[in-house]
């Protein structure tokens, strides 16, 4: 699975370079999370993406769309040749995901919407007494949105034990470090007070992700605070918030691929 994550990161770099796109760091840091979800945890059927018995995943931090597209293509939700059109004129694969792409459950990018929708999905499945799980990935900076905390309160109140929230806690956002803009700490305790089963893990560790995601909560929604590294795998990008917007030239692209292959 580590090798799979490495190949996905290289594909993200290729797509970003060829389309002169940004949001590279945001995509690289969530690759391990998506890899474990799609290859080891979620009950899905790429041949039938709308299977009524599927688990659901919402990428609320839509600016990491390149990572999601690469995973979906590798799982054969759609032809991988479509990745060559990423963020180019006329493509389906824009900088943020849209509903209608096989495997995409919700159009996202305007932050703060993914978790509320996931709560609605989870409540519906709870009322139907199914075993399906709803997974949603949000960014740490997204937790500065009021709608996120309304949803957190709602999920705790209704004991949505089938809801799994993954927070990409890379401590960076578009214009600086998260703590310097709105500090989220004490982060874990906030979720616990609102009635969530909460854990902090290494979000770039396949082993920790697999172990944590394999367990199911008995009575509460689950929040997994994933400590990740922005730009994971590319040393000159790592923990540098400016790579939220910066682009790759040919020399930097070639260097980035070499660093991933180290």
C-alpha positions in Angstrom: 0.0 0.0 0.0 3.0 2.3 0.6 4.0 1.7 -3.0 0.5 2.5 -4.2 0.6 5.8 -2.3 3.9 6.6 -3.9 2.5 6.1 -7.4 -0.5 8.2 -6.6 1.7 11.0 -5.4 3.7 10.9 -8.7 0.5 11.0 -10.7 -0.7 14.1 -8.7 2.6 15.8 -9.5 2.2 15.0 -13.2 -1.3 16.3 -13.4 -0.4 19.5 -11.5 2.7 20.1 -13.7 0.9 19.5 -17.0 -2.1 21.7 -16.2 0.0 24.4 -14.3 -2.3 23.9 -11.3 -2.0 24.7 -7.6 -3.2 22.9 -4.5 -0.4 20.3 -4.8 0.6 20.3 -1.2 -3.0 19.8 -0.1 -3.4 16.8 -2.3 -0.1 15.1 -1.4 -0.8 15.1 2.3 -4.1 13.1 2.1 -2.9 10.4 -0.2 -2.3 7.8 2.6 -5.8 8.5 4.0 -7.5 7.9 0.7 -5.3 4.9 -0.1 -6.3 3.1 3.1 -10.0 4.0 2.7 -10.3 2.9 -0.9 -8.1 -0.2 -0.8 -8.7 -1.5 2.7 -11.7 -0.1 4.5 -14.7 1.1 2.5 -17.3 -1.3 1.0 -17.5 0.0 -2.5 -18.1 -1.4 -6.0 -16.4 0.7 -8.7 -18.3 -1.2 -11.5 -21.5 0.0 -9.8 -20.6 3.4 -8.2 -24.2 4.0 -7.2 -24.7 0.7 -5.5 -27.2 1.3 -2.7 -25.2 -0.8 -0.3 -22.0 1.2 -0.7 -20.2 3.1 2.0 -19.9 6.8 1.1 -17.0 9.2 1.1 -17.1 13.0 0.8 -14.0 15.0 0.2 -15.1 18.2 1.8 -11.6 19.8 1.3 -12.3 19.9 -2.4 -9.0 21.5 -3.3 -7.4 18.1 -2.8 -9.4 16.9 -5.9 -6.3 15.7 -7.7 -5.7 13.1 -5.1 -9.3 11.9 -5.2 -9.4 11.7 -9.0 -6.2 9.7 -9.1 -7.5 7.2 -6.6 -10.9 6.9 -8.4 -9.1 6.3 -11.7 -6.8 3.7 -10.2 -9.9 1.9 -8.7 -11.4 2.0 -12.2 -14.3 4.3 -11.5 -13.4 5.9 -14.9 -10.8 5.6 -17.6 -7.4 6.8 -16.3 -6.9 8.6 -19.6 -9.3 11.2 -18.3 -6.6 12.3 -15.8 -4.7 13.8 -18.7 -7.4 16.4 -19.0 -7.2 17.5 -15.4 -8.0 21.2 -14.9 -7.8 21.9 -18.7 -10.5 23.5 -20.9 -13.6 21.3 -21.3 -12.6 18.7 -18.7 -14.9 17.0 -16.2 -12.0 17.0 -13.7 -11.8 20.5 -12.5 -9.8 21.9 -9.6 -12.6 20.9 -7.3 -14.8 17.8 -7.7 -18.3 18.0 -9.1 -21.2 15.7 -8.7 -21.6 13.4 -11.7 -18.1 12.1 -11.9 -18.3 8.4 -11.0 -17.4 8.0 -7.4 -17.9 11.6 -6.4 -20.7 11.8 -3.9 -20.9 15.6 -3.5 -19.7 18.7 -5.3 -17.3 20.4 -2.8 -14.8 23.2 -2.5 -16.8 25.8 -0.7 -15.6 24.8 2.7 -17.9 23.8 5.5 -20.5 21.9 3.5 -19.2 18.3 3.4 -19.8 17.4 7.1 -23.3 18.7 7.3 -24.3 16.7 4.2 -22.5 13.6 5.6 -24.5 14.0 8.8 -27.7 13.9 6.8 -26.5 10.7 5.0 -25.5 9.1 8.3 -28.9 10.0 10.0 -30.7 8.4 7.1 -28.7 5.2 7.3 -29.2 5.1 11.1 -33.0 5.4 10.7 -32.9 2.7 8.1 -30.8 0.6 10.5 -28.2 -0.2 7.9 -24.5 -1.1 8.5 -23.2 1.4 5.9 -20.6 4.0 7.1 -20.2 7.6 5.9 -16.7 8.9 5.7 -15.9 12.6 5.3 -12.5 14.3 5.0 -12.2 17.9 6.0 -9.2 20.3 6.5 -8.1 21.7 9.8 -8.7 25.3 8.5 -12.2 24.2 7.5 -12.9 23.8 11.2 -12.9 27.6 11.3 -16.3 27.4 9.6 -19.4 27.7 11.9 -21.3 25.2 9.8 -18.7 22.5 10.8 -19.3 23.0 14.5 -23.1 23.0 14.0 -22.7 19.6 12.3 -20.4 18.4 15.1 -23.1 19.2 17.6 -25.8 17.6 15.5 -23.9 14.4 15.1 -23.1 14.1 18.8 -26.7 14.8 19.7 -28.1 12.1 17.4 -25.3 9.6 18.2 -24.4 9.0 14.6 -22.1 6.0 15.2 -21.9 5.3 11.5 -20.2 8.7 10.8 -16.4 8.9 10.6 -14.8 12.3 10.3 -11.2 12.5 9.2 -9.5 15.9 9.8 -6.4 16.6 7.8 -4.5 18.3 10.5 -1.4 19.6 8.6 -1.6 22.9 10.5 -1.4 25.0 7.3 -3.9 27.0 5.3 -3.9 29.3 2.3 -2.3 32.3 4.0 -0.2 30.9 6.8 -0.1 28.5 9.8 -3.5 27.6 11.2 -2.5 28.4 14.8 -1.6 32.0 13.7 -5.0 32.6 12.1 -7.4 30.7 14.3 -5.8 28.3 16.8 -7.9 25.1 17.1 -6.3 23.7 20.3 -7.4 22.0 22.5 -8.7 20.2 19.4 -9.3 16.7 20.6 -11.1 17.8 23.8 -13.6 19.9 21.8 -14.9 16.9 19.9 -15.0 14.8 23.1 -17.1 17.5 24.9 -19.6 17.4 22.0 -20.1 13.6 22.3 -17.6 12.2 19.8 -15.2 9.2 20.0 -12.0 11.0 19.2 -8.4 9.9 18.4 -5.2 11.6 17.2 -3.1 9.6 14.9 -0.3 9.9 12.3 -2.3 10.6 9.2 0.6 9.6 6.9 1.0 6.2 8.6 -0.7 3.4 6.7 -0.5 1.1 9.7 -2.1 3.6 12.1 -4.8 4.5 9.6 -5.7 0.9 8.9 -5.9 0.0 12.6 -8.0 3.1 13.5 -10.4 2.9 10.6 -11.0 -0.8 11.0 -12.7 -0.3 14.3 -16.3 0.8 14.6 -17.8 3.0 17.3 -20.5 1.4 19.5 -22.5 4.5 20.2 -20.8 7.8 19.1 -19.6 9.5 15.9 -15.9 9.1 15.4 -13.4 12.0 14.8 -9.9 11.0 13.7 -7.5 13.9 13.9 -4.9 13.0 11.3 -1.6 14.7 11.9 -0.3 15.0 8.3 2.6 16.8 6.6 1.6 19.3 3.9 3.4 18.4 0.7 4.2 14.9 2.1 7.0 13.2 0.2 8.4 16.3 -1.5 10.9 17.9 0.8 10.9 21.4 -0.6 7.1 21.5 -0.3 6.8 20.0 3.2 5.3 22.3 5.9 5.4 25.3 3.5 2.0 27.0 3.3 3.0 28.8 0.1 2.6 25.5 -1.8 -1.1 25.9 -1.4 -0.9 28.1 -4.5 2.5 27.7 -6.1 3.0 25.9 -9.4 5.7 23.5 -10.6 8.1 24.4 -13.4 9.9 21.6 -15.3 13.0 21.6 -13.0 10.9 21.5 -9.8 8.6 18.8 -11.2 11.5 16.5 -12.1 13.1 17.1 -8.7 9.7 16.4 -6.9 9.4 13.1 -8.7 12.9 12.1 -7.7 12.1 12.9 -4.1 9.0 10.8 -4.1 11.1 7.9 -5.4 13.7 8.2 -2.7 
